[in-house]
Amino acid sequence: MKNFYKIKLVLLAFLVVSMGFFTSCGDDDESSPNGGQVELLSFGPTGAKHGEEIRFIGHNLNKVESIELPGVTVNKTQFVEHTSDLIRLIVPEEAMEGKVTLKVSDGSDVVSKSELSFEVPITVTSVTGEAKPGTNISIKGTKLTWVEGVVFEQDTVKTFVSQSANEVVLQVPMTAKTGKLLIIGGGTEPSFIETEEELVVTLPVVTALAPASLNNGANLTITGTNLDLVKEVRFTGVGAAAVTNFVSQSATELVVKVPANATKGKLTIIPHSGVEVATTQEITLTLPAVTALSPASILHGENLTITGTNLDLVKEIEFVGVGAAKVTTFVSKTATQIVVKVPDNASKGALKLTALSGAVVTTSQELMITLPTVSSLSPSPVDPGQNLTINGTNLDLVKSIEFQGGTVVTTFVSKTPTRIVVQVPMNAKKGALKITTTKNYVVETGAQISIVLPAISSVTPEPVVAGNFLTISGTELNLVKSVVFTGGATVSSFVAHNDNQIVLVVPAAAKTGVLKLITTSNFEVTTDKQAQIGSAVPNIAHFIYDEGLNKAAWDLWGGWGKASQDTANTENPSRGSKAIKVSFNDPYGAFQLHPKNANAFAGYTHVVLYVRGTGTADTQMALQVKTTGGTTSGEGKFTVKGGTYSKIEVPISAFGNISEGVNEFYIKNYGTDPNTVYIDDIGLR
């Protein structure tokens, strides 16, 4: 036998009159006690149990023939005591909660205004052990007529199939789950009785799935028991693959249509209770399979034929590609063949076929895309402006060629499937070619063009006097046959000549300006390096220093971090007989000048000066200003070469916004300690 326990609530308050323990009904009859009419003043105690005594107090109660309690009538012959003021009786087992009616001898009724209730100790002796939703269960015990409801976890049943003192029969809700029941009892002390054992709620069981392998969209037959309880079938799938509308349903068989996005795996069947039941069986979904691709090598935009099985299940084909190369619209599609147009961005590789279910199948075959290939380039090296011959295959597919340096050529001297002749752009650089096809597919070739041109890294000394030696340093200078100075003076006979250096005598007609190199192939290379001819006055509009400080416009201030400074040094002038010599003993010391006009820099774009180092290694220096407002500007850094003068040009824009005016001008050491330099011809242009 199962064990049960009772949970009692807090006792309800007694209905009392001034006596303190009787329930008052108010004035059931407003007539005077002396009028001879029956009047009920109170009854109680409330919460009395069946079989216990209850009292009724009032006037003229000797005229009461019987008292009707809900469910039973007690005749005056059954009263324990019966006087005009008091009636005592024993509560019958059949009595229920409700109002009390006193039956008077003259045929009238006196009905209480309040209800009589009892403390009812409900007991439960047995409950059905297992039941299917929708079927009946039985709860047996005592005083079960006082049961007001039965709770199944999330459902409360208050309407019963039948109810008596010893048995309650009720229907199991469709949403019920296995678990203990909670029985709600009435009375003055409502009780809650929880069953110790669980009611086992029957669940659907799957014994077979047929067929085990099928297509999406086909009917699947699920065999088992209690399948009429199922409200939903969930498939393994890409996204939600649930079915709630069935082809047919009975207790032993459920037929469902397999969703388009279902994939291989177990099913989950869900009854109305929401309890998920996983099948032990799996279904296998038929997938597309590819046996051949034709042709094996194909052009962009051509039709590809895919042969195989179950290809009618394919909804998308993804090509290996540059960016997304997916196709969802086909030229034709059957179960054994798909014809699809190859995307313009497709590349070599296997295809991925996506089935209607979302499952992806990768082909074992690889698609080859017909693309241009380069086998050789000639001549090598080649000069800018010269014709380059490109040999290879499928070159008729080429729309453009991009050279290193960014120049794209779309017009060719000639083009055939095996050869392209193209003029090399003037700004082309050494490196690999990039080819774009007529379908805008880019091919990174491994073909390297070799463009070898002479380049100048330095020209010394600066300045140089006509008739003296000029040294040009750089790379590939062995390719130079002539050097052309600004003004047209040309030198073709060199004092010394190798890969990295040319030494020549400056012609009398040479002028300050950039140098031009003529190669042995007669290609002209215009450099960005200048030869500073000593006879030419530096390109300075306003001199700060020229054989001495311009004291009318500038003052010499003390600066910092210097062992010495000499503004009239005669050891190494760049031009004339004097220069400034500064010996720094601080890696960030400064030679300091003060403009008498705060707007001295206005209207100019560059600071120009000539600087010579004393060592063999290059050093770093910088120009900087401080505004009249006290703001220190940015730095215009430059390199100082040892043993030779270098022309330095620093854009005034490097200082930032100096529109408020300049109060101090610095020529700074930058990181070398000690450091001695010569400075000549300082000015603005």
Order of alpha helices (4+ residues) and beta strands (2+ residues): beta-beta-beta-beta-beta-beta-beta-beta-beta-beta-beta-beta-beta-beta-beta-beta-beta-beta-beta-beta-beta-beta-beta-beta-beta-beta-beta-beta-beta-beta-beta-beta-beta-beta-beta-beta-beta-beta-beta-beta-beta-beta-beta-beta-beta-beta-beta-beta-beta-beta-beta-beta-beta-beta-beta-beta-beta-beta-beta-beta-beta-beta-beta-beta-beta
